[in-house]
Each structure stands twice: as C-alpha cells, then as structure tokens.
Amino acid sequence: MTPLIVAFLASLAVLGYTYAGYPLAMALLARLFPRPVRRARFEPPVAIVIVVHNGAAWIERKLESCLAQDYPAGRLSVIVASDGSDDATCERVASFGDPRVRLLDYPRRRGKAACLNDAVAACSEEVLVLTDVRQVLHPHAVRLLLENLADAEVGAVSGALTHGTGEGDGGLDAYWRYEQSLRRAESGFHSMIGVAGALYAIRRECFREIPPQAILDDVMIPMQVAMLGRRVVFEGGAHAYDQPMHDLARERARKVRTLAGNFQLVALRPGFLAPWANPVFLQFVSHKLMRLLGPVALAVALGTNAALAGEGPAFAAFLALQLACYGAAALGAMWPGSRRAWPVRLALAFVALNAFVVLGFLAFVSNRSTHLWTSPAAAGRPRASR
C-alpha cells in the first residue's frame, strides 16, 4: 500500500469517525449500557443567573419568563449581572418591581466569564440555573432540570435549545438536531461534553471559577463538573426558545468565536487531556477536538484523491463525489435559492462549518482580543444591587 493510499484512507477514517463513527458508537453504548438518572421532585432554593451586555430589548420578557416558572416562588430568585451595559438594561431591571430580582451592575465591560464568576459568588442558593437573556424559558424548565439533580451523581444538567418556526437555514438546523442527538447519547452513557449555554442547572457546590478570558463557559463549567466525578446530563423537556437560524452569514461570527474557544479550551485547561484525571477523556477528544482536525482531513482527502484518480475507477468516482459536494456548497453560497434542495443545504453547512474551524484557529492565534471577552485585573464593585 503506497503512502498516498495510506494518507487517503487515514483522512477518510478521521472524517468517518468524527462525524459518523463516534455518534453511532455513543448511541450504541447508551442503548447497551444505559445509566438512567434517578429523577424525583426536588425543590431547593434556586438562583437564575443571567449575564447580559446591552440586553434592553429582551430583558423584561426574560424576567417575566423566569418568574413565571412552575416553582415555589419563595425558593426562586433571579440575578442579572450587567456586563458594562450602556443601554437601558439596568434601568429596566431596577424598575421591574419584583423583590426576587437582583441587579449587579458592573460599569466596566469585562466579559461573560468574569461577570459569571462574580454573580455566582454573590449567590448562596443550593442550585444555580444559568441562562442567556435572549431566550424565553418553558414554564416547567426549572422544575424539569432540577428533577435530574435529585440524583446525587448528577452535578449539572442541560436543557434543550429550541429554534422557533420560520424560514431558517435547513443545513444549520439539521446540524443542530445532529448535535443535540449526540449530546443526548453522551448523557445516556455517562456525561455530555458541553451544555446548552441558553439553559442549564448546576449544583452550587460543583461550580468552580473559570478564567475570566474564557470563551466557552458552557463547555468549561460542565467539564469541570465531570472532572469532580459528577455526571452532566441532558433534559430534553426543559426548553429555551430562540429564533430560527436564518442563514450562514448571521451565524458566522458566533460560530468562528465558538471554534476559537475550542482551541482556547485546551490552552486554558490542559488537564482535560489527561486520561487518568478526566473521566470523559474519550468523549472530550472525540466530540470537541477531532472536529478541529476536519479541515486538515478534508484537504488531505481531496489532494491524495486527486493524485490517485488515475489508479482506478473507485478513486475516480470518489473524487467526482468530493467535487460534487464542494460544487453544491459553492452553488448554495452563491445562489441562496438553491438551498431549498437538501443536498445543497447540507453540503453548504458542512463545508462552511469546516471553514469556520480554520477561521476560528486564525482568530485564536492572531487576533485574540477580537474574540475573547475583555478581562481587566480588577473586578470592581457593582454600582447597585437590590
């Protein structure tokens, strides 16, 4: 077997394992060796924590959604940590008129991670529910999340981010459904790798501060929970509702920043790569790190396949298939109307997501200040709270 063939087959193996083999293996393991959560009614004191920067357009609706939870009112509070907001966010929170709502107004923008650390430090409740400002919560979301925490082995539990109906981008929506299916399988076998940042609950005792410059708090925090020996599970009935994903352009900045965060994650927490210390080492590498190799594997697969095209009809046919996929992606990028065809949508989403890996890496190594939250040394005291 020639080196070209070895490289070609190795690149296909990387891609096949990352996008098909690992998800199928997780689904099979979850079915053969399930670890059901021992759910029960669980109603400890809960603080819903929202870190927000300039969220005036959503904050009142968000607070109404939080306070409308089917949960004992005397055991539920909401903390809004304003990260240097200079719109009407703080005024609207301060005038909301419910004593269960507390405002921490940090005048200098430092980033979500730094504000999240401070907000959690200001909490004494047994359970924290972390959520973003834009999404509306299902009325039973908090109760359903906490039923999982009745199991002492569970340290954190993720809700489900649900995109509303509308003319969304089918490729991105399909990718998100694929991602949630994988998370569900990981949860059924042991633990998820990352949670939905829009909605998840964590035991206060399991929270560990994260570096103030961290991008992926919704991966680092649950990974730290798993490192403590607790499970991180998925609750598909606890919904946070968001707007549909309309197109790749809208998602590009968010996705590039997220992928830059994947590279940053290893730099900030190299201990995640220690198999003797990380009980979800295989899942972490397979789910988060193998995808970072996708663009390299795709380039090797195309280059070696082009060199081998004359070696037989199988190589020529596979090269034609690769070129057809890239052609469909190019067609979808140049002509939005073509995305109505599902092969075009999926090809465009797949190629774009791998292109975002490259852009995320470039952002991480060359222009970090654009993509990382700012993190001044001093946290500063909140201007006001109630």
C-alpha positions as a printed NumPy array, in Angstrom:
array([[  0.   ,   0.   ,   0.   ],
       [  1.542,   3.318,  -1.089],
       [  1.909,   6.346,   1.241],
       [ -0.686,   8.199,  -0.854],
       [ -3.261,   5.494,  -0.293],
       [ -2.441,   5.349,   3.428],
       [ -2.892,   9.125,   3.742],
       [ -6.124,   8.992,   1.751],
       [ -7.58 ,   6.202,   3.881],
       [ -6.4  ,   7.835,   7.109],
       [ -8.13 ,  11.097,   6.208],
       [-11.347,   9.247,   5.463],
       [-11.04 ,   7.387,   8.767],
       [-10.69 ,  10.654,  10.68 ],
       [-13.727,  12.161,   8.961],
       [-15.773,   8.995,   9.228],
       [-15.05 ,   8.52 ,  12.929],
       [-15.627,  12.174,  13.798],
       [-18.937,  12.7  ,  12.054],
       [-20.434,   9.197,  11.94 ],
       [-18.454,   6.59 ,  13.877],
       [-18.335,   8.387,  17.207],
       [-22.014,   9.457,  17.223],
       [-23.083,   5.931,  16.27 ],
       [-20.816,   4.421,  18.926],
       [-22.28 ,   6.746,  21.563],
       [-25.825,   5.86 ,  20.519],
       [-24.989,   2.155,  20.736],
       [-23.259,   2.44 ,  24.116],
       [-26.152,   4.458,  25.519],
       [-28.523,   1.711,  24.419],
       [-26.39 ,  -1.231,  25.616],
       [-25.097,   0.304,  28.853],
       [-27.636,   2.945,  29.862],
       [-27.231,   4.963,  33.05 ],
       [-30.702,   6.272,  33.799],
       [-30.99 ,   9.272,  36.084],
       [-32.85 ,   8.665,  39.344],
       [-35.318,  11.514,  38.964],
       [-37.514,  12.824,  41.755],
       [-39.237,  16.004,  42.867],
       [-36.504,  18.365,  44.072],
       [-37.205,  21.916,  45.216],
       [-34.15 ,  23.524,  46.834],
       [-33.532,  27.29 ,  46.753],
       [-32.635,  28.273,  43.161],
       [-30.987,  31.357,  41.686],
       [-31.443,  32.005,  37.971],
       [-28.324,  33.838,  36.794],
       [-28.333,  35.994,  33.653],
       [-25.182,  37.751,  32.428],
       [-26.098,  40.427,  29.913],
       [-24.492,  43.175,  27.857],
       [-26.937,  45.649,  26.305],
       [-29.975,  43.4  ,  26.512],
       [-32.673,  46.049,  26.958],
       [-34.653,  44.651,  24.034],
       [-35.08 ,  41.27 ,  25.744],
       [-34.602,  41.72 ,  29.487],
       [-38.2  ,  42.371,  30.552],
       [-39.536,  39.43 ,  28.582],
       [-36.729,  37.294,  30.005],
       [-37.51 ,  38.256,  33.598],
       [-41.191,  37.529,  33.074],
       [-40.242,  34.12 ,  31.678],
       [-38.03 ,  33.351,  34.682],
       [-40.561,  34.443,  37.292],
       [-43.366,  32.515,  35.561],
       [-41.652,  29.212,  36.315],
       [-43.717,  26.437,  37.867],
       [-41.599,  26.522,  41.021],
       [-42.219,  27.706,  44.612],
       [-41.953,  31.496,  44.458],
       [-40.224,  31.724,  47.825],
       [-37.404,  29.476,  46.628],
       [-36.715,  31.238,  43.339],
       [-34.64 ,  34.364,  42.743],
       [-33.116,  35.985,  39.679],
       [-29.728,  37.674,  39.491],
       [-28.978,  39.897,  36.5  ],
       [-25.282,  40.712,  36.099],
       [-24.827,  43.607,  33.685],
       [-21.51 ,  43.456,  31.865],
       [-20.885,  47.143,  31.199],
       [-24.281,  47.738,  29.599],
       [-24.697,  51.277,  28.301],
       [-28.288,  50.957,  27.082],
       [-31.447,  50.796,  29.203],
       [-30.824,  47.265,  30.526],
       [-30.054,  48.248,  34.111],
       [-32.86 ,  50.78 ,  34.336],
       [-35.387,  48.212,  33.173],
       [-34.148,  45.615,  35.651],
       [-34.095,  48.106,  38.528],
       [-37.653,  49.208,  37.795],
       [-39.041,  45.734,  37.237],
       [-40.775,  45.781,  40.583],
       [-40.258,  42.249,  41.916],
       [-38.166,  41.732,  45.077],
       [-36.929,  38.389,  43.763],
       [-34.942,  40.181,  41.048],
       [-31.471,  41.409,  41.982],
       [-29.245,  43.586,  39.815],
       [-25.454,  43.51 ,  39.808],
       [-24.42 ,  46.444,  37.648],
       [-20.752,  46.222,  36.679],
       [-19.877,  49.501,  34.93 ],
       [-16.828,  48.22 ,  33.04 ],
       [-17.236,  45.538,  30.419],
       [-15.135,  42.51 ,  31.362],
       [-16.826,  39.652,  29.574],
       [-19.296,  36.942,  30.453],
       [-16.887,  34.651,  32.288],
       [-15.685,  37.322,  34.724],
       [-19.226,  38.5  ,  35.464],
       [-20.432,  34.944,  35.821],
       [-17.763,  34.23 ,  38.432],
       [-18.821,  37.301,  40.399],
       [-22.539,  36.577,  40.098],
       [-22.111,  33.024,  41.355],
       [-20.005,  34.28 ,  44.259],
       [-22.931,  36.527,  45.205],
       [-25.303,  33.528,  45.364],
       [-25.983,  31.338,  48.373],
       [-28.669,  29.161,  46.765],
       [-28.086,  25.424,  46.511],
       [-28.719,  25.304,  42.758],
       [-27.902,  27.784,  40.007],
       [-29.741,  27.944,  36.698],
       [-27.602,  29.729,  34.111],
       [-29.321,  31.216,  31.091],
       [-28.886,  33.896,  28.433],
       [-31.023,  36.973,  28.008],
       [-32.44 ,  36.341,  24.543],
       [-34.241,  33.018,  25.01 ],
       [-37.657,  32.535,  26.635],
       [-37.903,  29.593,  29.05 ],
       [-40.641,  26.994,  29.087],
       [-42.689,  27.354,  32.32 ],
       [-41.614,  23.887,  33.504],
       [-37.945,  24.265,  32.529],
       [-36.508,  24.834,  36.007],
       [-38.571,  22.088,  37.61 ],
       [-37.568,  19.553,  34.957],
       [-33.891,  20.445,  35.231],
       [-33.922,  20.039,  38.997],
       [-35.644,  16.667,  38.918],
       [-32.358,  15.352,  37.483],
       [-30.371,  16.888,  40.345],
       [-32.316,  14.719,  42.799],
       [-29.785,  12.085,  41.697],
       [-26.665,  12.667,  43.814],
       [-24.42 ,  11.518,  40.949],
       [-25.592,  14.397,  38.737],
       [-23.735,  17.68 ,  39.113],
       [-25.146,  19.601,  36.158],
       [-27.992,  19.227,  33.704],
       [-28.536,  20.872,  30.341],
       [-31.796,  21.989,  28.851],
       [-32.596,  21.946,  25.147],
       [-32.2  ,  24.992,  22.919],
       [-35.167,  25.004,  20.548],
       [-35.289,  27.217,  17.488],
       [-38.71 ,  28.573,  16.61 ],
       [-40.524,  28.048,  13.369],
       [-39.659,  30.239,  10.429],
       [-37.593,  30.379,   7.311],
       [-34.447,  29.094,   8.931],
       [-31.416,  27.651,   7.228],
       [-32.134,  23.939,   6.897],
       [-28.472,  22.94 ,   6.909],
       [-27.76 ,  24.702,  10.17 ],
       [-30.974,  23.416,  11.709],
       [-30.073,  19.872,  10.676],
       [-26.619,  20.292,  12.194],
       [-28.159,  21.469,  15.468],
       [-30.502,  18.463,  15.574],
       [-27.495,  16.209,  14.94 ],
       [-25.611,  17.912,  17.767],
       [-28.467,  17.539,  20.244],
       [-28.877,  13.874,  19.327],
       [-25.186,  13.323,  20.085],
       [-25.47 ,  15.15 ,  23.399],
       [-28.454,  13.009,  24.348],
       [-26.477,   9.819,  23.619],
       [-23.462,  11.049,  25.612],
       [-25.75 ,  11.828,  28.519],
       [-27.36 ,   8.397,  28.379],
       [-23.969,   6.673,  28.539],
       [-22.229,   8.987,  31.026],
       [-21.969,  12.745,  30.517],
       [-22.418,  15.426,  27.907],
       [-19.413,  17.358,  26.634],
       [-20.705,  20.889,  26.989],
       [-24.218,  22.095,  27.673],
       [-26.685,  24.486,  26.081],
       [-25.47 ,  27.848,  27.342],
       [-29.002,  29.174,  26.96 ],
       [-30.232,  26.955,  29.807],
       [-28.524,  24.654,  32.287],
       [-28.501,  23.99 ,  36.016],
       [-25.556,  23.244,  38.273],
       [-25.124,  22.466,  41.95 ],
       [-23.535,  25.45 ,  43.674],
       [-21.003,  23.123,  45.317],
       [-19.859,  21.89 ,  41.886],
       [-19.166,  25.318,  40.427],
       [-15.501,  26.233,  40.056],
       [-14.351,  29.624,  38.844],
       [-13.317,  29.783,  35.209],
       [-10.607,  32.008,  33.738],
       [-12.051,  35.469,  33.088],
       [-10.906,  35.316,  29.458],
       [-12.716,  32.019,  28.791],
       [-14.945,  31.955,  25.728],
       [-16.727,  28.625,  26.164],
       [-18.117,  28.823,  29.676],
       [-20.798,  26.334,  28.605],
       [-18.085,  23.739,  27.952],
       [-15.529,  24.602,  30.618],
       [-18.005,  24.69 ,  33.516],
       [-19.606,  21.276,  32.803],
       [-16.199,  19.75 ,  32.065],
       [-15.037,  20.896,  35.489],
       [-18.131,  19.234,  36.95 ],
       [-17.223,  15.974,  35.185],
       [-13.65 ,  16.252,  36.491],
       [-15.128,  16.206,  40.008],
       [-16.651,  12.819,  39.26 ],
       [-20.226,  14.045,  38.795],
       [-22.366,  13.446,  35.725],
       [-23.552,  16.096,  33.265],
       [-26.865,  15.022,  31.766],
       [-29.41 ,  16.195,  29.213],
       [-33.026,  17.099,  29.931],
       [-34.847,  17.247,  26.626],
       [-38.07 ,  18.518,  28.168],
       [-36.569,  21.738,  29.542],
       [-36.753,  24.153,  26.625],
       [-35.248,  27.55 ,  25.975],
       [-36.817,  29.043,  22.848],
       [-34.742,  31.029,  20.364],
       [-35.314,  32.48 ,  16.922],
       [-34.62 ,  30.219,  13.929],
       [-31.191,  30.22 ,  12.291],
       [-31.791,  32.197,   9.111],
       [-28.504,  31.981,   7.241],
       [-24.812,  31.247,   7.44 ],
       [-23.833,  34.9  ,   7.431],
       [-25.708,  35.507,  10.673],
       [-24.115,  32.507,  12.323],
       [-20.583,  33.044,  11.078],
       [-19.299,  35.37 ,  13.803],
       [-20.825,  33.269,  16.557],
       [-19.501,  30.001,  15.173],
       [-15.998,  31.33 ,  14.491],
       [-15.814,  32.635,  18.038],
       [-17.034,  29.299,  19.409],
       [-14.41 ,  27.387,  17.455],
       [-11.712,  29.795,  18.596],
       [-12.93 ,  28.883,  22.067],
       [-12.339,  25.186,  21.386],
       [ -8.672,  25.898,  20.691],
       [ -8.537,  28.153,  23.748],
       [-10.119,  25.479,  25.932],
       [ -7.109,  23.181,  25.709],
       [ -4.701,  26.062,  26.308],
       [ -6.551,  27.12 ,  29.472],
       [ -7.275,  23.639,  30.818],
       [ -4.591,  21.189,  29.606],
       [ -5.708,  18.828,  32.368],
       [ -8.705,  17.936,  30.211],
       [ -6.218,  15.987,  28.049],
       [ -5.118,  13.746,  30.935],
       [ -6.989,  10.432,  30.544],
       [ -6.13 ,   9.387,  34.106],
       [ -7.812,  12.509,  35.501],
       [-10.623,  13.094,  33.026],
       [-13.431,  10.503,  33.259],
       [-14.842,  11.699,  29.922],
       [-11.499,  11.938,  28.124],
       [-12.567,   9.873,  25.102],
       [-15.789,  11.822,  24.679],
       [-13.981,  15.153,  25.03 ],
       [-11.374,  14.298,  22.4  ],
       [-13.894,  12.714,  20.036],
       [-16.562,  15.411,  20.308],
       [-14.536,  18.6  ,  20.618],
       [-11.001,  18.039,  19.387],
       [-11.439,  15.664,  16.466],
       [-13.633,  18.233,  14.72 ],
       [-10.7  ,  20.628,  14.771],
       [ -8.881,  18.178,  12.504],
       [-11.699,  18.223,   9.962],
       [-10.268,  20.851,   7.574],
       [ -6.882,  19.088,   7.501],
       [ -8.532,  15.732,   6.832],
       [-10.676,  17.241,   4.074],
       [ -7.635,  18.819,   2.407],
       [ -5.662,  15.554,   2.582],
       [ -8.613,  13.571,   1.257],
       [ -9.021,  15.878,  -1.735],
       [ -5.316,  16.187,  -2.517],
       [ -4.499,  12.494,  -2.265],
       [ -7.668,  11.524,  -4.11 ],
       [ -6.741,  13.852,  -6.973],
       [ -3.303,  12.227,  -7.167],
       [ -4.849,   8.744,  -7.099],
       [ -7.665,   9.421,  -9.582],
       [ -5.847,   7.608, -12.351],
       [ -5.275,   4.491, -10.262],
       [ -8.711,   3.032, -10.816],
       [-12.431,   3.751, -11.238],
       [-13.089,   3.697,  -7.476],
       [-10.675,   6.575,  -6.87 ],
       [-12.063,   8.5  ,  -9.859],
       [-15.634,   8.028,  -8.655],
       [-14.791,   9.19 ,  -5.126],
       [-13.027,  12.261,  -6.49 ],
       [-16.113,  13.071,  -8.546],
       [-18.223,  12.728,  -5.391],
       [-15.954,  15.099,  -3.464],
       [-16.003,  17.677,  -6.246],
       [-19.789,  17.406,  -6.486],
       [-20.096,  18.129,  -2.742],
       [-17.862,  21.176,  -2.973],
       [-19.712,  22.296,  -6.079],
       [-23.045,  22.016,  -4.258],
       [-21.638,  24.075,  -1.374],
       [-20.399,  26.747,  -3.792],
       [-23.781,  26.798,  -5.502],
       [-25.528,  27.283,  -2.161],
       [-23.18 ,  30.103,  -1.192],
       [-23.6  ,  31.969,  -4.49 ],
       [-27.283,  31.282,  -5.118],
       [-29.411,  31.21 ,  -1.919],
       [-32.424,  29.892,  -3.789],
       [-30.608,  26.609,  -4.424],
       [-30.608,  25.889,  -0.684],
       [-34.163,  24.645,  -0.985],
       [-32.589,  21.375,  -2.167],
       [-31.453,  19.423,   0.896],
       [-28.162,  18.135,  -0.656],
       [-27.149,  21.738,  -1.288],
       [-28.129,  22.821,   2.243],
       [-26.201,  20.013,   3.909],
       [-23.131,  20.384,   1.687],
       [-23.015,  24.126,   2.324],
       [-23.423,  23.707,   6.089],
       [-20.714,  21.018,   6.271],
       [-18.176,  22.942,   4.196],
       [-18.939,  26.21 ,   5.985],
       [-18.561,  24.665,   9.437],
       [-15.147,  23.295,   8.498],
       [-14.173,  26.661,   7.031],
       [-15.172,  28.231,  10.342],
       [-12.703,  25.906,  12.086],
       [ -9.908,  27.492,  10.04 ],
       [-11.176,  30.997,  10.784],
       [-11.504,  30.114,  14.456],
       [ -7.916,  28.907,  14.584],
       [ -6.682,  32.086,  12.88 ],
       [ -8.69 ,  34.168,  15.343],
       [ -7.195,  32.251,  18.261],
       [ -3.56 ,  32.592,  17.187],
       [ -3.511,  36.033,  15.597],
       [ -6.256,  38.282,  16.855],
       [ -7.414,  37.046,  20.217],
       [ -8.605,  40.38 ,  21.542],
       [-11.352,  40.474,  18.934],
       [-12.86 ,  37.187,  20.047],
       [-12.131,  36.918,  23.75 ],
       [-14.029,  38.698,  26.455],
       [-12.002,  41.557,  27.93 ],
       [-10.728,  40.786,  31.409],
       [ -9.29 ,  43.671,  33.427],
       [ -7.491,  42.606,  36.559],
       [ -9.841,  44.266,  38.997],
       [-13.436,  43.185,  39.037],
       [-14.745,  46.332,  40.624],
       [-17.751,  46.592,  42.861],
       [-21.285,  46.668,  41.471],
       [-22.788,  50.141,  41.259],
       [-26.088,  48.988,  42.678],
       [-27.942,  45.914,  43.744],
       [-31.275,  45.049,  45.18 ]])
